[in-house]
Each structure stands twice: as C-alpha cells, then as structure tokens.
Amino acid sequence: MIGIIYKLKCLETDEFYIGSTFNINERIDNHKRIIHSSSSSKHIIKRNNYKFTILQIIETDNKKSLQLYENLYILIGWKTSKCINNK
C-alpha cells in the first residue's frame, strides 16, 4: 500500500497540522467533517483558508511504520511554535 504524510497549513496564521493516511481523499473529507470535534486540525479547517501538501509518499502496508514517519515530521514541526499537533 501507499502511505502518505501530509501537512495542513493555515494561510492566515502559518499554523500547521501533520498527518498520515492510506486514503488521502477520505482523510481530507474526515478533516472537513470534524470541525466540531476536539481534533487539533479543526481550527485550521474552520478558517477555511488552508493549503494541503503531501510531504512524503511511503510504500508500506504497516500503519505503525507510517505513524513513525508521521511522528518524525511532528517532532521536526515542534521546533517551531506553529505546529498544532498535540504534544
């Protein structure tokens, strides 16, 4: 399977969220539906002024491997104050 590491970046505040998925279209739709939940990405989605970027494509069928890559990107993102993933 193909795994994807992605970034949602608010174009107003430069805040960003890092995520991973095996189904990019479904994941984007889920982000749009969760604006009333406690998800970290909801503030970016609510502003409706964001950019979606694929950071890396990974050949793996193992969700844990994909999450390890995601965690690396999050750790790098935490070096800035703009990464909104839960710490």
Backbone as CSV, one residue per row, in Angstrom:
resi,resn,N_x,N_y,N_z,CA_x,CA_y,CA_z,C_x,C_y,C_z
1,MET,0.841,-1.188,0.000,0.000,0.000,0.000,0.882,1.246,0.000
2,ILE,0.284,2.329,-0.391,0.967,3.619,-0.398,0.487,4.437,0.789
3,GLY,1.409,4.831,1.647,1.102,5.708,2.773,1.520,7.126,2.445
4,ILE,0.817,8.077,2.993,1.076,9.491,2.703,1.220,10.263,4.011
5,ILE,2.276,11.053,4.086,2.450,12.019,5.170,2.075,13.372,4.574
6,TYR,1.214,14.118,5.258,0.718,15.379,4.699,0.747,16.487,5.738
7,LYS,0.599,17.704,5.237,0.539,18.879,6.113,-0.646,19.744,5.705
8,LEU,-1.440,20.147,6.697,-2.479,21.166,6.520,-1.920,22.455,7.105
9,LYS,-1.793,23.485,6.295,-1.215,24.744,6.771,-2.217,25.878,6.618
10,CYS,-2.462,26.592,7.707,-3.338,27.754,7.682,-2.610,28.893,6.984
11,LEU,-3.225,29.474,5.983,-2.599,30.558,5.235,-2.731,31.907,5.936
12,GLU,-3.513,31.953,7.013,-3.657,33.189,7.789,-2.659,33.268,8.943
13,THR,-2.421,32.128,9.597,-1.600,32.131,10.820,-0.287,31.362,10.688
14,ASP,-0.124,30.633,9.608,1.022,29.736,9.386,1.043,28.530,10.325
15,GLU,-0.001,28.327,11.131,-0.092,27.121,11.937,-0.242,25.929,10.998
16,PHE,0.259,24.778,11.428,0.111,23.606,10.585,-0.114,22.345,11.402
17,TYR,-0.707,21.378,10.742,-1.015,20.070,11.308,-0.376,19.027,10.408
18,ILE,0.285,18.038,10.994,0.896,16.936,10.255,0.044,15.696,10.469
19,GLY,-0.207,14.952,9.395,-0.978,13.723,9.497,-0.478,12.666,8.539
20,SER,-1.068,11.482,8.641,-0.727,10.390,7.731,-1.989,9.613,7.397
21,THR,-1.965,8.960,6.249,-3.137,8.211,5.805,-2.762,7.247,4.687
22,PHE,-3.609,6.264,4.476,-3.506,5.402,3.303,-4.525,5.809,2.244
23,ASN,-5.499,6.646,2.617,-6.539,7.085,1.685,-6.685,8.599,1.803
24,ILE,-6.012,9.317,0.946,-5.926,10.775,1.069,-7.282,11.463,0.889
25,ASN,-8.080,11.016,-0.055,-9.386,11.664,-0.276,-10.309,11.481,0.919
26,GLU,-10.316,10.292,1.475,-11.145,10.029,2.654,-10.665,10.855,3.847
27,ARG,-9.349,10.976,3.987,-8.798,11.732,5.124,-9.126,13.214,5.020
28,ILE,-9.047,13.773,3.827,-9.408,15.183,3.636,-10.878,15.388,3.996
29,ASP,-11.735,14.492,3.534,-13.156,14.586,3.875,-13.379,14.489,5.378
30,ASN,-12.633,13.611,6.042,-12.761,13.489,7.503,-12.363,14.782,8.199
31,HIS,-11.299,15.411,7.739,-10.891,16.683,8.334,-12.009,17.717,8.198
32,LYS,-12.654,17.766,7.065,-13.721,18.743,6.841,-14.937,18.465,7.708
33,ARG,-15.172,17.205,8.052,-16.333,16.840,8.873,-16.093,17.032,10.362
34,ILE,-14.851,17.139,10.798,-14.560,17.139,12.230,-14.444,18.527,12.845
35,ILE,-14.890,19.544,12.163,-14.678,20.899,12.687,-15.385,21.140,14.016
36,HIS,-16.268,20.249,14.409,-16.945,20.401,15.695,-16.391,19.448,16.750
37,SER,-15.277,18.784,16.436,-14.685,17.831,17.384,-13.512,18.472,18.120
38,SER,-12.770,17.653,18.830,-11.616,18.161,19.573,-10.307,17.941,18.808
39,SER,-10.383,17.631,17.544,-9.184,17.388,16.746,-8.312,18.635,16.648
40,SER,-7.005,18.434,16.632,-6.060,19.550,16.532,-6.245,20.350,15.247
41,SER,-6.654,19.674,14.191,-6.745,20.338,12.884,-7.995,21.197,12.717
42,LYS,-8.934,21.094,13.644,-10.229,21.760,13.432,-10.111,23.274,13.292
43,HIS,-9.165,23.898,13.989,-9.030,25.356,13.903,-8.571,25.790,12.516
44,ILE,-7.708,25.005,11.924,-7.254,25.311,10.564,-8.401,25.139,9.580
45,ILE,-9.131,24.044,9.699,-10.240,23.761,8.786,-11.341,24.804,8.945
46,LYS,-11.636,25.218,10.179,-12.695,26.208,10.426,-12.427,27.528,9.712
47,ARG,-11.166,27.931,9.644,-10.824,29.201,8.983,-11.023,29.127,7.474
48,ASN,-11.043,27.910,6.953,-11.298,27.671,5.528,-10.329,28.432,4.615
49,ASN,-9.090,28.561,5.069,-8.055,29.223,4.272,-6.749,28.470,4.527
50,TYR,-6.641,27.296,3.915,-5.505,26.440,4.194,-4.975,25.795,2.916
51,LYS,-3.765,25.302,3.025,-3.113,24.604,1.924,-2.825,23.181,2.382
52,PHE,-3.115,22.238,1.523,-2.863,20.827,1.792,-1.652,20.408,0.970
53,THR,-0.618,19.873,1.631,0.614,19.498,0.949,0.998,18.067,1.308
54,ILE,1.341,17.285,0.299,1.880,15.951,0.543,3.372,16.113,0.805
55,LEU,3.822,15.639,1.971,5.221,15.756,2.354,6.041,14.549,1.919
56,GLN,5.438,13.366,2.004,6.173,12.154,1.643,5.196,11.046,1.291
57,ILE,5.578,10.244,0.313,4.830,9.051,-0.073,5.694,7.857,0.320
58,ILE,5.100,6.909,1.039,5.845,5.788,1.606,5.177,4.477,1.198
59,GLU,5.953,3.561,0.681,5.460,2.230,0.332,5.480,1.365,1.590
60,THR,4.324,1.113,2.165,4.213,0.273,3.360,2.764,-0.175,3.519
61,ASP,2.583,-1.333,4.111,1.224,-1.772,4.444,1.055,-1.825,5.958
62,ASN,2.021,-1.245,6.645,2.049,-1.274,8.099,1.741,0.114,8.650
63,LYS,0.617,0.247,9.323,0.199,1.543,9.862,1.208,2.084,10.886
64,LYS,1.809,1.195,11.665,2.787,1.645,12.660,4.011,2.274,11.992
65,SER,4.450,1.716,10.884,5.579,2.302,10.150,5.216,3.691,9.641
66,LEU,4.017,3.812,9.115,3.559,5.105,8.613,3.499,6.119,9.750
67,GLN,3.013,5.715,10.903,2.921,6.619,12.049,4.298,7.028,12.569
68,LEU,5.292,6.161,12.429,6.654,6.537,12.814,7.162,7.684,11.954
69,TYR,6.906,7.599,10.656,7.288,8.695,9.758,6.535,9.979,10.121
70,GLU,5.248,9.833,10.383,4.441,10.992,10.789,5.019,11.625,12.050
71,ASN,5.368,10.797,13.026,5.917,11.314,14.280,7.229,12.056,14.064
72,LEU,8.044,11.600,13.135,9.286,12.315,12.826,8.994,13.723,12.310
73,TYR,8.023,13.832,11.411,7.645,15.149,10.893,7.069,16.031,11.996
74,ILE,6.304,15.442,12.896,5.737,16.212,14.009,6.849,16.716,14.924
75,LEU,7.800,15.856,15.241,8.918,16.274,16.084,9.687,17.436,15.461
76,ILE,9.889,17.371,14.175,10.548,18.481,13.472,9.671,19.728,13.547
77,GLY,8.369,19.554,13.368,7.424,20.678,13.415,7.365,21.346,14.765
78,TRP,7.558,20.574,15.844,7.510,21.141,17.191,8.651,22.110,17.450
79,LYS,9.666,22.104,16.591,10.764,23.064,16.753,10.283,24.487,16.475
80,THR,9.118,24.588,15.856,8.501,25.897,15.653,7.282,25.973,16.562
81,SER,6.791,27.136,16.787,5.580,27.283,17.613,4.314,27.137,16.765
82,LYS,4.472,26.844,15.487,3.322,26.800,14.572,2.724,25.410,14.395
83,CYS,3.407,24.371,14.867,2.879,23.014,14.763,1.813,22.814,15.835
84,ILE,0.587,22.471,15.436,-0.510,22.369,16.397,-0.861,20.940,16.781
85,ASN,-0.095,19.947,16.297,-0.347,18.586,16.731,-0.199,18.518,18.249
86,ASN,-1.028,17.719,18.877,-0.964,17.578,20.342,0.408,17.090,20.757
87,LYS,0.941,17.702,21.790,2.266,17.314,22.271,2.156,16.327,23.401
